[in-house]
Amino acid sequence: LSVLSSVDACYSSVIIPNMLVDFMSKNKAILLLGCATQMFLAITFGTTECFLLAAMAYDRYVAIYNPLLYSVSMSPRVYVPLIIASYVGGICHASAHTVATFNLCFCASNEIRHVFC
């Protein structure tokens, strides 16, 4: 549960600071590298959060349906690889989407007018 809350805090800290700066400034442009970084981190933390929620659902399933075997079924030998797999899956998913997005050719303006990259 603590890992999920830290991922949620990281997800919010990726988006909110840039959004607050954009609300206060006249120039709302963002560099391409900054946009790619923001997109990569937002997708990473969002996907990781989804995978961790699935792992927590499995944890609750084991706690409800096998309460006597819970401590054996959800030992650190089980939940640490689930957490690592969630992060690796999030990074792989974000890498694929970010690379695919920024390999596209954009014909119009290269300035993105929006509060979120």
LINPE-V533981 format. One record per residue. N is the residue number from 0. PHI is phi in whole degrees, -180 to 180 (NA if undefined). PSI is psi in whole degrees, 0 to 359 (NA if undefined). D_CENTER is the distance of its C-alpha to the mean C-alpha in Angstrom with 2 decimals. Layout:
n->N phi->PHI psi->PSI d_center->D_CENTER
n->N phi->PHI psi->PSI d_center->D_CENTER
This chain:
n->0 phi->NA psi->325 d_center->15.64
n->1 phi->-70 psi->328 d_center->15.26
n->2 phi->-67 psi->320 d_center->12.23
n->3 phi->-64 psi->318 d_center->10.53
n->4 phi->-69 psi->326 d_center->11.89
n->5 phi->-71 psi->324 d_center->10.87
n->6 phi->-66 psi->321 d_center->7.09
n->7 phi->-64 psi->319 d_center->8.03
n->8 phi->-66 psi->320 d_center->10.21
n->9 phi->-65 psi->320 d_center->8.05
n->10 phi->-61 psi->317 d_center->5.95
n->11 phi->-67 psi->323 d_center->9.61
n->12 phi->-74 psi->346 d_center->11.05
n->13 phi->-76 psi->321 d_center->9.41
n->14 phi->-93 psi->315 d_center->11.06
n->15 phi->-62 psi->313 d_center->14.06
n->16 phi->-59 psi->316 d_center->16.14
n->17 phi->-67 psi->324 d_center->16.53
n->18 phi->-65 psi->318 d_center->17.29
n->19 phi->-66 psi->320 d_center->19.91
n->20 phi->-64 psi->319 d_center->21.46
n->21 phi->-66 psi->325 d_center->21.78
n->22 phi->-66 psi->327 d_center->23.50
n->23 phi->-90 psi->337 d_center->25.97
n->24 phi->-101 psi->160 d_center->26.81
n->25 phi->-81 psi->323 d_center->28.93
n->26 phi->-88 psi->111 d_center->27.21
n->27 phi->-102 psi->17 d_center->23.84
n->28 phi->-77 psi->152 d_center->23.30
n->29 phi->-133 psi->143 d_center->20.41
n->30 phi->-67 psi->156 d_center->20.90
n->31 phi->-62 psi->318 d_center->19.61
n->32 phi->-65 psi->320 d_center->18.00
n->33 phi->-64 psi->320 d_center->16.35
n->34 phi->-66 psi->317 d_center->15.09
n->35 phi->-64 psi->319 d_center->13.81
n->36 phi->-65 psi->315 d_center->12.08
n->37 phi->-63 psi->318 d_center->10.53
n->38 phi->-65 psi->315 d_center->9.50
n->39 phi->-60 psi->312 d_center->8.20
n->40 phi->-68 psi->320 d_center->6.10
n->41 phi->-64 psi->317 d_center->4.96
n->42 phi->-69 psi->321 d_center->4.50
n->43 phi->-59 psi->307 d_center->3.28
n->44 phi->-70 psi->326 d_center->1.29
n->45 phi->-66 psi->315 d_center->2.88
n->46 phi->-69 psi->319 d_center->4.59
n->47 phi->-61 psi->320 d_center->4.95
n->48 phi->-63 psi->319 d_center->6.02
n->49 phi->-63 psi->316 d_center->8.18
n->50 phi->-66 psi->322 d_center->9.60
n->51 phi->-67 psi->325 d_center->10.39
n->52 phi->-64 psi->322 d_center->12.04
n->53 phi->-65 psi->320 d_center->14.01
n->54 phi->-66 psi->322 d_center->15.08
n->55 phi->-68 psi->325 d_center->16.17
n->56 phi->-63 psi->319 d_center->18.10
n->57 phi->-64 psi->319 d_center->19.83
n->58 phi->-60 psi->314 d_center->20.62
n->59 phi->-67 psi->324 d_center->22.21
n->60 phi->-60 psi->313 d_center->24.04
n->61 phi->-65 psi->320 d_center->25.58
n->62 phi->-66 psi->326 d_center->26.51
n->63 phi->-84 psi->315 d_center->28.27
n->64 phi->-93 psi->341 d_center->29.97
n->65 phi->-135 psi->62 d_center->30.75
n->66 phi->-65 psi->329 d_center->31.17
n->67 phi->-74 psi->335 d_center->33.76
n->68 phi->-102 psi->10 d_center->31.64
n->69 phi->-61 psi->314 d_center->28.39
n->70 phi->-66 psi->332 d_center->28.81
n->71 phi->-81 psi->318 d_center->29.56
n->72 phi->-71 psi->328 d_center->26.90
n->73 phi->-117 psi->51 d_center->24.00
n->74 phi->-79 psi->169 d_center->25.14
n->75 phi->-58 psi->335 d_center->23.03
n->76 phi->-64 psi->337 d_center->24.02
n->77 phi->-99 psi->312 d_center->21.95
n->78 phi->-80 psi->336 d_center->18.93
n->79 phi->-66 psi->314 d_center->18.11
n->80 phi->-63 psi->329 d_center->17.74
n->81 phi->-64 psi->319 d_center->15.56
n->82 phi->-67 psi->315 d_center->13.10
n->83 phi->-63 psi->318 d_center->13.50
n->84 phi->-64 psi->326 d_center->13.19
n->85 phi->-64 psi->315 d_center->9.84
n->86 phi->-67 psi->316 d_center->8.54
n->87 phi->-64 psi->318 d_center->10.87
n->88 phi->-63 psi->320 d_center->9.97
n->89 phi->-65 psi->319 d_center->6.31
n->90 phi->-68 psi->318 d_center->8.11
n->91 phi->-64 psi->317 d_center->10.93
n->92 phi->-63 psi->315 d_center->9.46
n->93 phi->-67 psi->322 d_center->7.97
n->94 phi->-62 psi->315 d_center->11.35
n->95 phi->-63 psi->316 d_center->13.35
n->96 phi->-70 psi->319 d_center->12.23
n->97 phi->-68 psi->315 d_center->12.56
n->98 phi->-64 psi->318 d_center->15.84
n->99 phi->-65 psi->321 d_center->17.14
n->100 phi->-69 psi->315 d_center->16.62
n->101 phi->-87 psi->4 d_center->18.24
n->102 phi->-94 psi->355 d_center->21.03
n->103 phi->-75 psi->151 d_center->22.34
n->104 phi->-94 psi->126 d_center->25.49
n->105 phi->-108 psi->125 d_center->25.52
n->106 phi->-85 psi->331 d_center->29.11
n->107 phi->-88 psi->203 d_center->28.94
n->108 phi->-60 psi->146 d_center->27.99
n->109 phi->-94 psi->9 d_center->25.27
n->110 phi->-99 psi->126 d_center->24.54
n->111 phi->-98 psi->120 d_center->21.72
n->112 phi->-101 psi->84 d_center->22.94
n->113 phi->-161 psi->158 d_center->20.10
n->114 phi->-76 psi->335 d_center->18.36
n->115 phi->-110 psi->93 d_center->14.88
n->116 phi->33 psi->NA d_center->15.57
